[in-house]
Amino acid sequence: MKKILLQLDTEEHPSPFDAIVAHDADVDVLLSHGNVKPEDARALAQDAFFTRGPDDLKNTAIWVGGKQVGAGEEVFAEVQKAFFGPFKVSVMLDSNGCNTTAATTIARIAKSYDLKGKRAVVIGLGSVGLRSAVLLQKEGCAVVVTPLPPDLFGDDRKYRRPRGLDAAEKLELDTREPKERAELEATLDDAQVVLSAGPAGVEVLREDFWSQHPSLELLADYNAAEPLGLEGTEANDDMADYDGKLVLGALAIGGPKMKVHKTCIRRMFESNEEVFDTDTVYEVAKELV
């Protein structure tokens, strides 16, 4: 029986990236739907699983993706509400690569570095940054999250309360609101770990700051586009030692991330009951990296 993956994407055009990885992960048939709204999700899910008997449903799975993580979370929730009794299939959420990227990064750090009892600062309140913060907490870190102040963008934009702060507060994360670079740098006082999770092409920390910082021990950067988030580092740094400070770059995250991504897809077809959320993906990442 063929392995069928139903791709529910919240964007107008379903992601080619997710589609290609699905094929590389041995999916036989990919059914891609774009512009999926939460109100569409139940009917699409039921159309997928009512075609097969309970004993065969492990050969059907549902992938939820797209650029907007909040929209993906709503679709993900509605898909699961469609299930009842034996009529369910495995489902995974990875909008904008949020779960696989965060899980792979924290698993890679935890493999080489003892996080328990450390103070960590996550700079950037996107979905990857916030998920990383939650996983760091689960590894025993005291975590602070902060947006990027306006002056890092190199223009005259005024401070506006970042939307990500509301999400961070709902997650009960310790938040800061720096208005300028100096305030941002002050949040790193006594921190051992910093994750640069800002937007592509924005330099977050200058080399003369982080390289001389008295407490920093480990830095990770999610940005592979020039300029990097961490000045003076390389995107392919894989726990590279910079005078006693370990650095993990975006390209060193990307390879293992793809392995985690493909493994999760394959495992969705091992049963019809798997739910691959952040925590489940993290368990896979800890096995693989």
Disulfide bonds with the S-S distance in Angstrom:
none
